[in-house]
């Protein structure tokens, strides 16, 4: 998995992962992702997804970028590996995304990571941000995906999302000895959350919007294992809402919405001192032994009995 604060892993279409499902490093995570972490992961993966490229059999300066949605002459492409910046000289095939780069110092080589600039990438922003709405005009509009939390509840401990019973408060997950303090122990508490996030795909036309949401669903499917590996417990396709066309950002835009279910966990650690001493104080409200009364004793009936069993004590030595 990626180091904290570092770029996430990239998806791969090789069959290796399909035939090796038991690898522990592909199934386990050392962290828990929050809703904010999830949206950050999606943003980082979208950049990686759109920058995917393949070499052609013509020349090293002709490549394909199958996941890019905006490619036109004059656009810039950054080589993150070598710090080289390329310019698209021409688009040879807009369907296969075959492009020719202007000749530079170093051509992209196998293993190099390319990244599109902001002008030719799909935008991914929180739902209806005011700053973005005011600065964007109809002419420079690019395909946009917005997100918003539709529902968040204490997580189920049953089989199906949102079904009772739910974990309404943190519960103890684990207890361990404190490595820093010998007289303390660490208690780890956790709580599950079921979350629905709605993704709205915006485009100028209905046809382009239909293509955008299919493109986004394919993207989520390919990167699901990456996000789960980095702390998201579960990701499920929830539903696609009815298609709509609505006036937003001062123009009529088509949009399509899809909801995904995410299962997250909140962990809290508590340090507690170990027990060193237990003090007990006992007091008897009845000083007379149960089952006796007679000479030297008050007239108290036997506990639970209706007749006297003995009339007194007698010590016997052997």
C-alpha positions as CSV (number, residue, x, y, z in Angstrom):
1,X,0.0,0.0,0.0
2,X,1.1,3.6,-0.4
3,X,2.9,5.4,2.3
4,X,0.8,8.0,4.2
5,X,0.7,11.2,2.2
6,X,2.2,9.6,-0.9
7,X,0.7,8.9,-4.3
8,X,-1.6,5.8,-4.4
9,X,-0.9,2.7,-6.4
10,X,-2.1,2.6,-10.0
11,X,-4.5,0.0,-11.3
12,X,-3.3,-2.7,-13.7
13,X,-5.1,-4.7,-16.3
14,X,-2.7,-7.6,-16.2
15,X,-4.2,-11.0,-15.1
16,X,-1.8,-11.4,-12.2
17,X,-4.2,-10.2,-9.5
18,X,-7.0,-12.3,-10.8
19,X,-5.0,-15.5,-10.5
20,X,-3.4,-14.6,-7.1
21,X,-6.3,-13.6,-4.9
22,X,-4.7,-14.9,-1.7
23,X,-1.8,-12.5,-1.5
24,X,-2.0,-10.9,1.9
25,X,-0.4,-7.6,0.8
26,X,-3.3,-7.1,-1.7
27,X,-6.0,-7.8,0.9
28,X,-4.8,-6.1,4.1
29,X,-4.5,-2.4,5.1
30,X,-2.7,-0.8,8.0
31,X,-5.0,2.2,8.2
32,X,-8.6,3.2,8.2
33,X,-10.0,5.7,5.6
34,X,-12.5,8.4,6.5
35,X,-15.0,10.0,4.1
36,X,-12.5,12.8,3.4
37,X,-9.8,10.2,2.7
38,X,-12.1,8.5,0.2
39,X,-12.7,11.6,-1.8
40,X,-8.9,12.4,-1.7
41,X,-8.2,8.9,-3.0
42,X,-10.7,9.3,-5.8
43,X,-9.1,12.7,-6.8
44,X,-5.6,11.2,-6.9
45,X,-6.7,8.1,-8.8
46,X,-8.5,10.2,-11.4
47,X,-5.3,12.0,-12.2
48,X,-3.5,8.7,-12.5
49,X,-6.3,7.2,-14.6
50,X,-6.4,10.0,-17.2
51,X,-2.6,10.0,-17.5
52,X,-2.4,6.4,-18.5
53,X,-0.6,6.0,-21.8
54,X,0.6,3.3,-24.2
55,X,3.4,3.4,-26.7
56,X,2.6,3.1,-30.5
57,X,4.5,1.1,-33.1
58,X,5.2,4.2,-35.2
59,X,7.6,6.4,-33.2
60,X,8.4,7.2,-29.6
61,X,6.7,10.6,-30.1
62,X,3.3,9.0,-31.0
63,X,1.4,7.6,-28.0
64,X,-2.2,6.8,-27.0
65,X,-4.0,8.0,-23.9
66,X,-7.1,5.8,-23.8
67,X,-8.6,7.3,-20.6
68,X,-8.2,11.0,-21.5
69,X,-11.4,12.8,-22.4
70,X,-9.9,16.1,-23.6
71,X,-6.9,16.0,-26.0
72,X,-6.3,18.8,-28.5
73,X,-3.4,20.4,-30.2
74,X,-1.5,22.7,-27.9
75,X,-2.4,20.9,-24.7
76,X,0.4,20.2,-22.2
77,X,1.4,16.8,-20.8
78,X,3.8,16.5,-17.9
79,X,6.2,13.6,-17.4
80,X,6.3,13.2,-13.7
81,X,9.2,10.8,-13.9
82,X,11.6,12.9,-15.9
83,X,10.1,16.4,-15.3
84,X,9.8,16.8,-19.1
85,X,6.8,18.8,-20.4
86,X,5.3,17.8,-23.8
87,X,3.0,19.6,-26.1
88,X,0.4,17.8,-28.2
89,X,1.3,18.6,-31.8
90,X,-1.8,16.9,-33.3
91,X,-4.5,14.4,-32.5
92,X,-4.2,11.6,-35.1
93,X,-7.3,9.7,-34.0
94,X,-9.8,11.1,-31.6
95,X,-11.5,7.8,-31.0
96,X,-8.4,5.8,-30.0
97,X,-6.8,8.9,-28.5
98,X,-3.7,8.6,-30.6
99,X,-1.6,11.8,-30.4
100,X,1.7,13.1,-31.7
101,X,3.9,15.0,-29.2
102,X,6.2,17.7,-30.3
103,X,9.8,16.5,-30.3
104,X,11.6,17.3,-27.1
105,X,14.7,16.3,-25.2
106,X,13.5,12.9,-23.8
107,X,10.6,10.9,-25.2
108,X,8.4,9.1,-22.7
109,X,9.8,5.6,-21.9
110,X,8.1,2.5,-20.5
111,X,7.4,3.1,-16.8
112,X,7.2,6.9,-17.0
113,X,4.2,8.5,-15.3
114,X,2.4,11.1,-17.4
115,X,-0.1,13.7,-16.1
116,X,-2.4,15.9,-17.9
117,X,-2.7,19.6,-17.0
118,X,-5.8,21.0,-15.4
119,X,-7.1,22.4,-18.7
120,X,-7.5,18.9,-20.2
121,X,-8.6,16.9,-17.2
122,X,-12.1,16.0,-15.9
123,X,-12.8,18.1,-12.8
124,X,-13.6,16.5,-9.5
125,X,-15.0,18.8,-6.9
126,X,-17.4,19.0,-4.0
127,X,-21.0,19.5,-4.9
128,X,-21.8,23.0,-6.2
129,X,-18.7,25.0,-4.9
130,X,-19.4,28.7,-5.2
131,X,-15.9,29.7,-6.4
132,X,-15.9,27.1,-9.2
133,X,-19.4,28.1,-10.3
134,X,-18.5,31.8,-10.6
135,X,-15.3,31.3,-12.5
136,X,-16.5,28.7,-15.0
137,X,-18.1,29.9,-18.3
138,X,-19.9,27.9,-20.9
139,X,-17.0,28.1,-23.4
140,X,-14.3,26.7,-21.1
141,X,-16.6,24.2,-19.5
142,X,-15.1,20.7,-19.2
143,X,-16.7,17.5,-18.0
144,X,-17.1,17.6,-14.2
145,X,-17.8,15.1,-11.5
146,X,-19.2,16.5,-8.2
147,X,-19.6,14.5,-5.0
148,X,-21.7,14.8,-1.9
149,X,-22.5,12.6,1.1
150,X,-26.1,11.4,0.7
151,X,-26.4,9.3,3.8
152,X,-24.1,8.4,6.8
153,X,-25.3,6.2,9.7
154,X,-23.7,4.0,12.4
155,X,-22.7,0.8,10.6
156,X,-24.6,-2.4,10.6
157,X,-23.2,-5.4,12.4
158,X,-25.5,-7.6,10.3
159,X,-25.2,-8.8,6.7
160,X,-26.6,-5.9,4.7
161,X,-25.8,-2.2,4.7
162,X,-27.9,0.0,7.0
163,X,-29.8,-3.0,8.4
164,X,-30.2,-3.3,12.2
165,X,-28.6,-4.0,14.5
166,X,-26.1,-1.2,14.2
167,X,-23.0,-0.2,16.1
168,X,-24.4,3.0,17.7
169,X,-21.3,3.7,19.8
170,X,-17.6,2.6,19.7
171,X,-16.8,-0.9,21.0
172,X,-13.6,-2.4,22.2
173,X,-11.7,-3.9,19.3
174,X,-8.4,-4.9,21.0
175,X,-6.4,-4.4,24.2
176,X,-2.6,-4.6,24.3
177,X,0.2,-3.7,26.6
178,X,1.5,-0.2,26.3
179,X,5.0,-0.3,24.8
180,X,6.0,3.0,26.4
181,X,4.5,2.6,29.9
182,X,4.9,-0.7,31.8
183,X,2.0,0.1,34.2
184,X,-0.5,0.9,31.4
185,X,-2.4,-0.8,28.6
186,X,-3.9,0.5,25.4
187,X,-7.5,0.0,24.5
188,X,-8.6,0.3,20.9
189,X,-12.2,1.2,20.3
190,X,-13.8,1.3,16.9
191,X,-17.1,2.1,15.3
192,X,-18.4,1.2,11.8
193,X,-20.2,3.7,9.5
194,X,-22.3,3.0,6.4
195,X,-22.0,5.8,3.9
196,X,-23.6,6.6,0.6
197,X,-21.8,9.1,-1.6
198,X,-23.6,10.5,-4.7
199,X,-21.5,11.4,-7.7
200,X,-23.0,13.7,-10.2
201,X,-21.5,13.7,-13.7
202,X,-22.0,17.0,-15.6
203,X,-21.6,17.6,-19.3
204,X,-22.9,20.0,-22.0
205,X,-25.0,17.4,-23.9
206,X,-26.9,14.3,-22.9
207,X,-24.9,12.0,-25.1
208,X,-21.6,13.2,-23.6
209,X,-23.0,12.9,-20.1
210,X,-24.0,9.3,-20.8
211,X,-20.5,8.6,-21.9
212,X,-19.1,10.4,-18.9
213,X,-21.0,8.3,-16.3
214,X,-20.0,5.1,-18.0
215,X,-16.4,6.3,-18.0
216,X,-16.6,7.1,-14.3
217,X,-18.2,3.7,-13.4
218,X,-15.4,2.0,-15.2
219,X,-12.8,4.1,-13.3
220,X,-14.3,3.2,-9.9
221,X,-14.4,-0.5,-10.8
222,X,-10.7,-0.5,-11.7
223,X,-9.5,1.4,-8.7
224,X,-11.7,-0.3,-6.0
225,X,-8.9,-2.7,-4.9
226,X,-6.5,0.3,-4.6
227,X,-8.8,2.2,-2.2
228,X,-9.6,-1.0,-0.2
229,X,-5.9,-1.7,0.1
230,X,-5.5,1.8,1.6
231,X,-8.1,1.6,4.3
232,X,-11.6,1.6,2.8
233,X,-13.4,-1.5,4.2
234,X,-16.0,-2.0,1.5
235,X,-17.1,-0.4,-1.7
236,X,-20.3,-1.4,-3.5
237,X,-22.2,-0.1,-6.4
238,X,-25.5,1.1,-4.9
239,X,-27.7,2.6,-7.7
240,X,-28.0,5.0,-10.6
241,X,-30.7,7.6,-10.3
242,X,-33.1,8.7,-13.1
243,X,-31.5,10.9,-15.7
244,X,-32.1,14.6,-15.5
245,X,-31.3,17.9,-17.2
246,X,-31.2,20.9,-15.0
247,X,-30.0,24.5,-15.1
248,X,-26.8,25.0,-13.1
249,X,-23.9,27.4,-13.4
250,X,-26.1,29.8,-15.5
251,X,-26.5,27.3,-18.3
252,X,-28.5,24.1,-19.0
253,X,-26.3,21.1,-18.3
254,X,-27.1,17.4,-18.5
255,X,-26.1,15.4,-15.5
256,X,-26.3,11.7,-14.4
257,X,-26.0,10.5,-10.9
258,X,-24.7,7.3,-9.4
259,X,-24.4,6.3,-5.7
260,X,-21.8,4.1,-4.2
261,X,-21.8,2.5,-0.8
262,X,-18.6,2.9,1.4
263,X,-18.0,1.2,4.7
264,X,-15.6,3.0,7.0
265,X,-14.4,2.6,10.5
266,X,-13.4,5.2,13.1
267,X,-10.8,4.0,15.6
268,X,-9.9,5.6,18.9
269,X,-7.1,4.6,21.3
270,X,-7.3,5.1,25.0
271,X,-4.4,4.6,27.5
272,X,-5.5,3.2,30.9
273,X,-3.5,2.4,34.1
274,X,-3.3,-1.2,35.2
275,X,-4.9,-2.2,38.5
276,X,-2.3,-2.0,41.4
277,X,-4.5,-2.5,44.5
278,X,-8.1,-3.5,45.2
279,X,-9.6,-2.4,48.5
280,X,-12.7,-4.3,49.7
281,X,-14.9,-3.1,52.6
282,X,-17.6,-5.5,53.8
283,X,-20.3,-4.7,56.3
284,X,-23.0,-7.1,57.6
285,X,-26.4,-5.6,58.4
286,X,-27.3,-8.7,60.5
287,X,-24.8,-9.7,63.1
288,X,-26.7,-12.8,64.1
289,X,-25.9,-16.0,62.1
290,X,-28.7,-17.0,59.9
291,X,-30.7,-19.9,61.3
292,X,-30.0,-19.3,65.0
293,X,-31.6,-17.6,68.0
294,X,-31.8,-18.3,71.6
295,X,-29.8,-17.4,74.8
296,X,-27.5,-14.6,74.1
297,X,-29.1,-13.8,70.8
298,X,-31.8,-11.4,69.8
299,X,-35.2,-12.9,68.9
300,X,-34.6,-13.0,65.1
301,X,-36.2,-15.7,63.0
302,X,-34.2,-18.0,60.9
303,X,-33.6,-16.7,57.3
304,X,-35.9,-18.6,54.9
305,X,-37.2,-21.0,57.6
306,X,-40.3,-21.1,59.7
307,X,-38.8,-23.0,62.7
308,X,-35.7,-22.9,64.8
309,X,-33.1,-25.4,63.8
310,X,-30.6,-24.9,66.6
311,X,-30.7,-23.2,70.0
312,X,-27.1,-22.0,70.1
313,X,-23.4,-22.5,69.3
314,X,-21.2,-25.1,70.9
315,X,-17.5,-25.3,70.2
316,X,-16.1,-28.8,70.0
317,X,-12.3,-29.5,70.1
318,X,-10.8,-32.7,68.9
